[in-house]
Amino acid sequence: MRYLSQHGIRVRRENIENRDLVIGKFLQDNPAIARLWLDPEYAARVMCSHPSRLKVEQIRAAREALKRGNDIATVAQLVGARNIAQIARLASNKTYRRILH
C-alpha cells in the first residue's frame, strides 16, 4: 500500500472497497510487481505489515474460532483484534482473502 501511495495511487478508507481493483490495474501495468504478488508469503508479509492489521497467526486463529461457532465479538477478543469490525470483515471475506487457511 505504501508503494502504491508513493506512486500516486491513493487508497483511503472512503475508497477501500475499490482497493482490489486499483491494485489489479496497477499490477497489470507493472509485471515485476505482479510476479511478487504471486508469492503467497510475500503477499501475507505486505498485507500484515502495518501495526493496525491482523497478523497471519491472528487471522488463522480467528478463522478457526469462527469455524467452531464463536461469535464475532468473542473472536475479536480471543485474537486481540483492534475492533469487532476487523473480524467482521475477515468473516465476510472482505479482507485477508489471500492469507491461506
Beta strands, then each sheet from edge to edge (+ up, - down):
end
